[in-house]
Amino acid sequence: MSALPLLSVEKLNAWYDRSHILQGVDFHVMPGEVVSLLGRNGAGKTTTMKSIMGLLGRTAGQVKFNGVDLLSQPAHFRFHQGLAFVFEERRIVPGLTVKENIELGVIASPDGYKRTKEVIDEIAETFPRLKERLTQEAVTMSGGEQQMLAIARAMAAHPKMIMLDEPSEGIMPKLVDEMFEYFETLKNKGVTMLLVEQSVEHALRISDRAYIMDQGEIVHCAPAQDLLKDAEIQERYCSV
């Protein structure tokens, strides 16, 4: 593993109109790590991810990805640097099949057209549930299957890091377990992940480290396995 972070966030501030949401956020993600951002609703987790991806109008501080300063760059530049983001809302394109939705991720990446079949084969191997549905209209699948598709579409671009915002939201428990098994598979392949997730136990079980946010700040950082055993911290910052 490299000694330098793949993602480095320093003194990150962000605003929605006049509301100052992020208050000097600092954290990093090393290559090959799975890192979780935890905390109650409204703590600033999603705002942090959107700020990293360049989806907010007003931000300040420093965001470096693979050594490149991103904060002044548009979202498409960040994507082409190898940063992928899976929205909580999934954003599956209606009218397209599962295969065609995946292809959108392929063709958006450099040399995508040249490796479409190769990527579809990779996705089918990693997500066997999607393999069975490649010709099905994507929006007719269940919420959990659509979430898997959103993840597969992001992975089709072969990103250096993937950010996942509440992947288990609104999904039946059986599919949540299956999804996190896929995350474990991706982790074992060396995929770097930044995860926002309300299911603290699921998140910590696949993570290397975790940061806890509260009121727009990082208030705690620990190895994931230590935090998994720390009921007091979980109760203080993560319970609803």
N, C-alpha and C positions, 0 to 999 in steps of 0.2 A: 504494500500500500504506500502511495506517495506520502511524503512528509508535509506536503502543502495541501490546504483545503481545495476541494473542487468548487465549493460555494463558500464565500465569506461575506457576511452581512455585518456592517458596523454602523452604529449610531443611526439606524434607519428610522426615519420619521415619515408619517403619511397622514394625509388629511382627506376627509370627505367634505367638500365645501369649507365651512369654517370649523368643522369638528376635527380636532387633533387626535387621531386614533392611535397611531404608533408613537411611542415616546422613547426613542433611542434604543431600538432593538439590536442586540448583538448575538450572533451565533455563527456556527460554521458546520459544514458537512464535508467529511473526507471522502475520497474516491472509494467506492465499494461499500460505503456505510448505508444503513437504513436509520434515519433519524426521525423521531416523532416530535411534533409540536402539539402539546396538550393544554387543556384549560377549558373553562366553561364557555358557553355561547357568549359571544360579545367580547371575548378577551383580546381579539386582534389577530387570530390565527389565519383566517382567510384573507384578511387585509394584508398580512405579511406576504402570503403567497402571491397575491395579485400585484403587490409592489415589486416583488422580485421579477415577475413576468412582464412588468411594464404596462399594467392595465389600469393604473390610477393616474389621475391628472397631476397630482401634486405630491411629490416625495422629496426627501433630502437625506443625505448620509452617503453610505458607500455600499454598493453591491458588486462584488467581483465574482465572476464565474470562469473557471479555468484560466485565471490570471487576467481576464479582460474586464475592464470597468463597464458595467451595464447601465448604470442609473440614468444616463442621458440618452440611451439608445431605445428605439421602438421595439415593440413586442416581437415583430417578425425577425429582427436582428438577433434577439435573444434565442428564438427558436432555432435559427440557423447556426447558432453557437453550440447547440446540443441540449437545450433546456426545454423540456416538455411539461405541460400542465393539463391535468384532467380535472375539469370543473365538477363541482358537486351536482350541477344540473345535467351533466353528461353530454348534452348538445349533439345527440344523434341526428343525422340528416334524414328527414322523412322522404319517402319515395325512392330511397336507395336500399339495396340489399346489404346484408352483413359484409359481404366481400367488397362491395363498392365503397362502403364506409371505411373499411380498412385501407383500401387503395388511396383514399384521400390523404391518409397519413403518409403513405409511401411517396406519392407524387409531389408532396410538399417538401420533401427532403432532397438534398443534393443527389443527383443521379438516380432519383427514385424510379423513373420509368424503366431503367435498365435492370432493376432487381425486384420487380413486382411479384413474380411467381415465387422467387426465393423467400420473400418476406411473408407471403400468404402461407407458404408451407411451414415456416417457423411459427407463425401465429397459431396455425391449426394444431401443431404439436404441443404448444404451451397451453392452449385453451381448447381442449377437445370438445367442450360444449358448443363452442362457436363453429368448430369444424363441421358439426352436424347441421348447421344452419346457414351456411355461406350464401345460399341462394334465396333465403327468406328475407322478406322486407324487414328491415332492422327494427322499426318502431312497433312491430307486432310482437316482439319478444317481451319477456318479463323485465321488471326493473333491474333485477340482479344481472340478467343476461345483457341488458343494455349497458350496465356499468362495466361488465367485463369487456364489451365491445369498445367502450370509450378508452379503456386502458390499453386494449390491443391496438387501437388506432394510434394512440400516442407512442406505443412501443414500436410501431411499424416504421417510424422515422429513425430508429436506432439512436435515441437520445443518449447523451452522456449522463443525464440525470432526469428523473421523472418526479414531478410533484403531484400528489394525490390529495384532493380536498374532500373529506368525508365520504370515502368510497362505500361504506356500509349503510349510508343514510337511506332509510325506507326499504331495506332489503330483508327478506325472510332469513331467519337465523341459519338455516341449512346452507343457503347460498353465501352468506357471510363467511362461514367456515371454509367453504370451497374457495372463495376469493382469496382469503388469507393463505390458504395452501398454495395458490398461484403466486402470491407475493413471496412466499418462502422459496418457491422455485426460482423466481427472478433474482432474489437475493443470492441464492447459491450460484447463479450465473454471473454474479458480480455487478448486478444493476444497482446503481446508486439511487436512493429514494428519500424524498422528504414527504412525510405523511402527517396530515391533519385528520384526526379520528376521534369520535366521541366514545367508541368502545375501547376504553383504556387498556383493558387486559389484552385484547387482540393486538392492539398497536405495540404494546411493550413486548409481547412475546416474539415479535419478529424484528424488533429494533435493536440497534447497538447502543444508542444513547437517546435521551429524551430531554426536551426543554419544556418547561411549563410557563405559560403566559397568563398574565392577569392585568387587566386594565391597560393593555397596550405595551406591557413591559415583560421581559424575561425575568421571572422571579425565582426559578430553580432549574438546575441542570444536574443530571445524574446518569450513570449507566442504567440502561433500561431494566436489567435484572434486579438492580438494587431498588429502583423505584417501584417495580412490581411487588416487592415485599413491604413497601413503606405505605401502610394504610393511612397513617396520619397525614402525609403530604397529599395523597390522593383525595382524602376527605376534605382537606382544606381548600384545594384549588380545582379539583375535577368533578366533585359530586354536584348533582343538580339540586 
